[in-house]
């Protein structure tokens, strides 16, 4: 790197190639409306989201449910927005 080359901004570098299929795991209490809420948020950020691809897994005690959604990721901004929307939803405990 020379004096005229600015340092690379690591936030701009992405290991994801867009568009791509991107799985997101969402954990929440096993209550009515949880899966529906996750589905609606997924569709808001990816109109082509297919709810038939959702994978569900209950916790050992059955109090929590894991929902894996696979969206078509088109940009970092889209993914960041979806993570923010999911994380701030009252029924969601963890987003991975």
N, C-alpha and C positions, 0 to 999 in steps of 0.2 A: 504494500500500500504506500502511495506517495502522498506528498502534502496536498495535492489537489483532489485526491480521491476521498470523499467523506466515508467514515466508517459505515459499514452495513448495519441497518436497523434490524436486529433479530426478530422484532415483532412483525416485520413484513415478510420474513421467510416462512414458508409453509411446507410442511411435510405431506400435506394433502394435495392431491391433484384433483382439480375441479373440472367437470362435475364427477362425483363419485358416490357410491353407496356408503353411508356412514351410520353405523349402529350407535345408539345412545341408550344407556341403561338408566331407568328411573325407578327409585324406590319410594314407596309411600305406604300409609296405613291401608289395610285391605278393607276398603269401605265402598259403598255404592257411589258411582260417579268418578272414581279415581281413573280407571282405564279410559273412560269417555273423555275426561279432561285432558289427559295426555294425548289422546287421539286428536282432539280438536286443536290443540297447540301444534302438533306435528303438521296437520293440514294447513294451519295458518302460515307456517313457514315453508311448507312444501305441498302445494296444491295437488301434486300427483301422488302423495302418500297413500299407500295401500294398507288399510287396517288389517287385511288378511295376513300380513307379514308380522304382526305383533306376536311376540313371545312372552308368555306369562310364567312366573315362578313364585310360589308362595314361600314365605319363611318357614323355618322348621316348626315354630309354634303356631303358624297360620295367622299371625296378627298383621303381618306386612306382606306386600306383594311387590315383586320386581317385574317391571315392564320393559322389554327391549323393543325399541322402535328403530327401524332402518329407513332413514330419509335419503333423498337425493341431495347431497350437499353441493351447492353452487357457488358459495363464497364464504370467506371467514366471517363476514358481517352477518350472514344468514345464521351460521352456527352459533356465533356469539349471542345473537338475538334470541334464538331458540333456547339456549342454555339459561339466559337471564329469565325468560318467560317461565320455563319449567321450574327453575330454582326459587322463583318468587311465588309460585302457586301454593296456596295454603295446604293442599293435600300432599304435596311432594316433600319428602324428607331429604333425599340425596339424588344428585344427577351425576352420572359418570360417563 
